[in-house]
Structures are given as C-alpha cells and as structure tokens.
Amino acid sequence: MTDAAEPQLPALPDRLSVNPRSPHFNEAVLQREIGIRFNGKERTDVEEYCISEGWVRVAAGKSKDRFGNPLTIKLSGPVEAWYK
C-alpha cells in the first residue's frame, strides 16, 4: 500500500546512464538518489549499469577523452539497483 503523501517513483530501468548524451539517460529516474551494489559492495562512482547483462561502467581514474569526458571501463559481475 502506498502512502498518498509520497509520490509514486518510476521503476528503475534495466539499463541506466548518468550521461545526458546516452540513449539510456532517464532524467525522471535520476531525480532521486540511486544506490548501486556491484559484486556485493555499494559503489558511488558508477557512470552506467545494466542489471540483466551484469556490468557497470566506472571512470578510469582522472583520464579524459579528447572531448573532455571521463574514460570509463566496463566491469562484469552481479548488479543491484535501488532508490536510497
């Protein structure tokens, strides 16, 4: 049963990115803080995730590409996502 005072949150998608240029960017979902657990540990540096394929993308240090975007690496393992 939902409380009438709290608005209904959109369901978390299977794949989500924080990059506005990505086709998997969803501003409505990113309005609330999202927690990501990867390989049993909570991560705060995730740029993109996919639950069904079991991977996350994280920044590779302070390296930047030629457009000034952080370089990312793809890590494989079990992924869980939830609203904080």
C-alpha positions in Angstrom: 0.0 0.0 0.0 1.4 3.4 -1.0 1.2 6.5 1.1 -0.8 9.3 -0.5 1.8 11.9 0.7 4.7 10.3 -1.1 4.6 10.4 -5.0 5.0 7.2 -6.9 8.6 6.6 -8.0 9.3 5.5 -11.6 10.5 1.9 -11.8 14.3 1.5 -12.1 15.2 0.6 -15.7 17.3 -2.4 -16.6 20.0 -0.1 -18.0 20.7 3.5 -16.9 23.3 6.1 -17.6 24.1 9.4 -16.0 25.5 10.9 -19.3 22.8 13.1 -20.9 24.0 12.2 -24.4 23.4 8.5 -23.8 20.3 6.8 -25.2 19.9 5.2 -21.7 19.8 8.5 -19.8 16.5 9.0 -17.9 16.1 12.3 -16.1 12.9 11.3 -14.3 14.6 8.4 -12.6 17.8 10.4 -11.8 15.8 12.9 -9.8 16.2 10.7 -6.7 19.4 9.2 -5.5 20.1 5.7 -6.7 22.2 3.1 -4.9 24.2 0.5 -6.8 25.6 -2.7 -5.3 28.2 -4.4 -7.5 29.8 -7.7 -6.5 28.3 -7.3 -3.0 29.7 -3.8 -2.4 28.0 -0.5 -2.7 29.5 1.8 -5.4 29.2 5.5 -5.7 31.3 6.0 -8.9 29.0 4.2 -11.4 28.5 6.0 -14.7 26.2 3.4 -16.3 24.8 0.0 -15.4 23.0 -2.9 -16.9 21.3 -5.4 -14.5 20.4 -8.1 -17.0 23.8 -8.3 -18.6 25.6 -7.9 -15.2 28.0 -5.0 -15.8 28.8 -1.4 -14.7 30.9 1.4 -16.2 33.1 3.4 -13.9 35.6 6.2 -14.5 39.1 5.1 -15.2 41.0 7.4 -12.8 41.2 11.0 -13.9 41.8 10.2 -17.6 39.7 12.2 -20.1 38.9 11.5 -23.8 39.5 14.2 -26.5 36.1 15.7 -25.8 36.7 16.1 -22.1 34.6 13.2 -20.9 35.9 10.7 -18.4 37.3 7.5 -19.8 35.3 4.5 -18.5 36.0 0.8 -18.0 33.4 -1.9 -18.0 33.4 -4.3 -15.0 31.4 -7.5 -15.0 29.5 -9.0 -12.1 26.2 -9.1 -10.3 24.5 -5.7 -10.2 21.6 -4.5 -7.9 20.0 -1.0 -8.0 17.6 0.7 -5.6 16.3 4.1 -4.6 18.0 5.5 -1.5 
